[in-house]
Amino acid sequence: MTSSTESRTPVVVVGGGPVGILNALGLARQGIPVTVLERNDGVARAPRAVVYHWATLEGLDRLGVLSDASAAGFLKQDYCFLNWQTGERVRYGLSLLEGQVTHAHNLHLAQDRLVDVALEIIRRDALPVDVRWGRTVIGVQQDDSGVSVTAARQDGTPERHRASWVIGADGAGSAVRSLSGLSFEGLTWPERFVATDVHYPFEEEGFDQTTFVVDETFGAIIVKINNDHGTGLWRYTYCDPLAENRDVALERMGRFFDTVLPREADREMVSFSPYNMHQRWATTFRLGRVLLAGDAAHATNPTGGLGLTGGLFDTYLLIDSLAAVLRRRQDDWVLDRYAHERRRVFQELVSPTASANKRLIFGSTQTPEGAAAWTRVQRLGQDPEAARARLMFTRQLETPAVVTAGARL
Ligand SMILES: Cc1cc2nc3c(=O)[nH]c(=O)nc-3n(C[C@H](O)[C@H](O)[C@H](O)COP(=O)(O)OP(=O)(O)OC[C@H]3O[C@@H](n4cnc5c(N)ncnc54)[C@H](O)[C@@H]3O)c2cc1C
């Protein structure tokens, strides 16, 4: 394509992260051609999501992704909270939901691997998805009949795409959102998260495959990613008030790890990345023919793994809603419903819960609020009904598709 030509497609997805690629895959499975514009040369490899909560797995299954994703990752049930000061451990698990839900386990898989799996399925099933790497979207203009999207190639050449609908799945710094004049309300936390991928004999040291270390200084989220290298690869995420860049993060990490992962000879850092943390949401998730999904629509701190969880539930609803509109089975009110409901779920459920999770894990259990929060954690280990209720929470984050004549769209 040259700068003078223009591609035409029903849907342009901006962003080739998990939300963008899964939206493209789902629409293409319904016979709708999609162009994906992604600014990177390939799949982004930074350490980010690992955990897919049980309630999201039915949607991955409907998209035809679950089986390959499960084979690439692994399934697990158990949770552990470790009070770093007292050494007390509280354990409970998804076995409590067996017989009540279809998938009584979480899937662990690094999010770049989930994107790899989805891209491989698109290729294998010859789905009508045209992924264009190295395209940075710099312009979005809509009129009554469609949207024009301008992308810059890596040599700066502009490329124009015309679509009936655009999905902005271009992450928390979304260009689609800002080019549409939408603000991103909320707050940015003063501390940063440092996500590390590390080989370390956590299991020999008594850690469970998902462990929340509760402490003001040494609070951490520890999650096993895979079984490589005998010890397995683990994601160790902690909070650093100063890690504003990689050099500062690396310098402070050495001292931090000497305390929490003291077997230095057995410790091998594979990658790390400091992240700003937000609780933010777009003014609206729909502006005419532009729809926002995933982090472009809402960003949360990742304590409790609710970020991509929300993005996956956006994805499942948006695929069904947009496909129904494109096939003229529904008026576009279903897209207003999408925008309204997904924003409401984020504001009322995801964001407050993720904020409470962060305050618990990275706070003191000595304050009155911290002590009360720890008492609630202890109850999870003692009262199966309390644990069941907590585990069922992620189900509340889903918005069911509109069902017509008894059938899912
Ligand atoms: C340390 C950490 C751990 C996490 N763990 C979990 C977890 O376990 N479970 C969970 O549910 N969530 C987790 N999250 C959150 C999760 O990573 C995000 O919610 C997820 O990445 C959102 O996916 P996305 O596709 O919406 O956006 P992104 O993954 O940010 O993808 C956006 C894509 O858009 C591209 N892009 C950006 N601008 C442009 C442009 N102008 N033109 C073209 N392309 C563009 C980017 O290059 C990128 O590839 C975690 C986050 C962090 C930081």
The ligand as an SDF file (V2000), in Angstrom:
LIG
                    3D

 53 58  0  0  0  0  0  0  0  0999 V2000
    2.8200   -5.9530   36.2830 C   0  0  0  0  0  0  0  0  0  0  0  0
    1.4500   -6.1680   35.7360 C   0  0  0  0  0  0  0  0  0  0  0  0
    0.8000   -7.3520   35.9880 C   0  0  0  0  0  0  0  0  0  0  0  0
   -0.4890   -7.5570   35.5360 C   0  0  0  0  0  0  0  0  0  0  0  0
   -1.1080   -8.7280   35.8160 N   0  0  0  0  0  0  0  0  0  0  0  0
   -2.3750   -8.9220   35.4130 C   0  0  0  0  0  0  0  0  0  0  0  0
   -3.0110  -10.1720   35.6420 C   0  0  0  0  0  0  0  0  0  0  0  0
   -2.3930  -11.1300   36.1630 O   0  0  0  0  0  0  0  0  0  0  0  0
   -4.3010  -10.3330   35.2350 N   0  0  0  0  0  0  0  0  0  0  0  0
   -4.9640   -9.3170   34.6040 C   0  0  0  0  0  0  0  0  0  0  0  0
   -6.1550   -9.5000   34.2990 O   0  0  0  0  0  0  0  0  0  0  0  0
   -4.3640   -8.1390   34.3220 N   0  0  0  0  0  0  0  0  0  0  0  0
   -3.0810   -7.9200   34.6920 C   0  0  0  0  0  0  0  0  0  0  0  0
   -2.4400   -6.7650   34.3600 N   0  0  0  0  0  0  0  0  0  0  0  0
   -3.1090   -5.7870   33.4870 C   0  0  0  0  0  0  0  0  0  0  0  0
   -2.9220   -6.1500   32.0060 C   0  0  0  0  0  0  0  0  0  0  0  0
   -1.5510   -6.2540   31.6980 O   0  0  0  0  0  0  0  0  0  0  0  0
   -3.5770   -5.0920   31.1290 C   0  0  0  0  0  0  0  0  0  0  0  0
   -4.8950   -4.9200   31.5660 O   0  0  0  0  0  0  0  0  0  0  0  0
   -3.5320   -5.5330   29.6510 C   0  0  0  0  0  0  0  0  0  0  0  0
   -2.2520   -5.3850   29.1010 O   0  0  0  0  0  0  0  0  0  0  0  0
   -4.5040   -4.7000   28.8110 C   0  0  0  0  0  0  0  0  0  0  0  0
   -4.4650   -5.1840   27.4950 O   0  0  0  0  0  0  0  0  0  0  0  0
   -4.7980   -4.2230   26.2850 P   0  0  0  0  0  0  0  0  0  0  0  0
   -4.7170   -5.0680   25.0690 O   0  0  0  0  0  0  0  0  0  0  0  0
   -6.0420   -3.4640   26.5810 O   0  0  0  0  0  0  0  0  0  0  0  0
   -3.6330   -3.1120   26.2850 O   0  0  0  0  0  0  0  0  0  0  0  0
   -2.0820   -3.3150   26.0480 P   0  0  0  0  0  0  0  0  0  0  0  0
   -1.6360   -4.6510   26.4980 O   0  0  0  0  0  0  0  0  0  0  0  0
   -1.4370   -2.1160   26.6470 O   0  0  0  0  0  0  0  0  0  0  0  0
   -1.9220   -3.2800   24.4700 O   0  0  0  0  0  0  0  0  0  0  0  0
   -2.0850   -2.0680   23.7600 C   0  0  0  0  0  0  0  0  0  0  0  0
   -1.3520   -2.1970   22.4240 C   0  0  0  0  0  0  0  0  0  0  0  0
   -1.6170   -1.0090   21.6670 O   0  0  0  0  0  0  0  0  0  0  0  0
   -0.4300   -0.5980   21.0260 C   0  0  0  0  0  0  0  0  0  0  0  0
   -0.5100    0.8450   20.7520 N   0  0  0  0  0  0  0  0  0  0  0  0
   -0.4440    1.8470   21.6450 C   0  0  0  0  0  0  0  0  0  0  0  0
   -0.5910    3.0280   21.0140 N   0  0  0  0  0  0  0  0  0  0  0  0
   -0.7410    2.7520   19.7080 C   0  0  0  0  0  0  0  0  0  0  0  0
   -0.9390    3.5600   18.5480 C   0  0  0  0  0  0  0  0  0  0  0  0
   -1.0100    4.9050   18.6240 N   0  0  0  0  0  0  0  0  0  0  0  0
   -1.0810    2.9560   17.3460 N   0  0  0  0  0  0  0  0  0  0  0  0
   -1.0280    1.6010   17.2530 C   0  0  0  0  0  0  0  0  0  0  0  0
   -0.8270    0.7900   18.3180 N   0  0  0  0  0  0  0  0  0  0  0  0
   -0.7010    1.3620   19.5300 C   0  0  0  0  0  0  0  0  0  0  0  0
    0.6720   -0.9570   22.0260 C   0  0  0  0  0  0  0  0  0  0  0  0
    1.9320   -1.0800   21.3980 O   0  0  0  0  0  0  0  0  0  0  0  0
    0.1570   -2.2860   22.5860 C   0  0  0  0  0  0  0  0  0  0  0  0
    0.6380   -3.3900   21.8580 O   0  0  0  0  0  0  0  0  0  0  0  0
   -1.1410   -6.5410   34.7880 C   0  0  0  0  0  0  0  0  0  0  0  0
   -0.4710   -5.3430   34.5000 C   0  0  0  0  0  0  0  0  0  0  0  0
    0.8170   -5.1550   34.9600 C   0  0  0  0  0  0  0  0  0  0  0  0
    1.5210   -3.8740   34.6470 C   0  0  0  0  0  0  0  0  0  0  0  0
  1  2  1  0
  2  3  1  0
  2 52  2  0
  3  4  2  0
  4  5  1  0
  4 50  1  0
  5  6  2  0
  6  7  1  0
  6 13  1  0
  7  8  2  0
  7  9  1  0
  9 10  1  0
 10 11  2  0
 10 12  1  0
 12 13  2  0
 13 14  1  0
 14 15  1  0
 14 50  1  0
 15 16  1  0
 16 17  1  0
 16 18  1  0
 18 19  1  0
 18 20  1  0
 20 21  1  0
 20 22  1  0
 22 23  1  0
 23 24  1  0
 24 25  2  0
 24 26  1  0
 24 27  1  0
 27 28  1  0
 28 29  2  0
 28 30  1  0
 28 31  1  0
 31 32  1  0
 32 33  1  0
 33 34  1  0
 33 48  1  0
 34 35  1  0
 35 36  1  0
 35 46  1  0
 36 37  1  0
 36 45  1  0
 37 38  2  0
 38 39  1  0
 39 40  1  0
 39 45  2  0
 40 41  1  0
 40 42  2  0
 42 43  1  0
 43 44  2  0
 44 45  1  0
 46 47  1  0
 46 48  1  0
 48 49  1  0
 50 51  2  0
 51 52  1  0
 52 53  1  0
M  END
$$$$
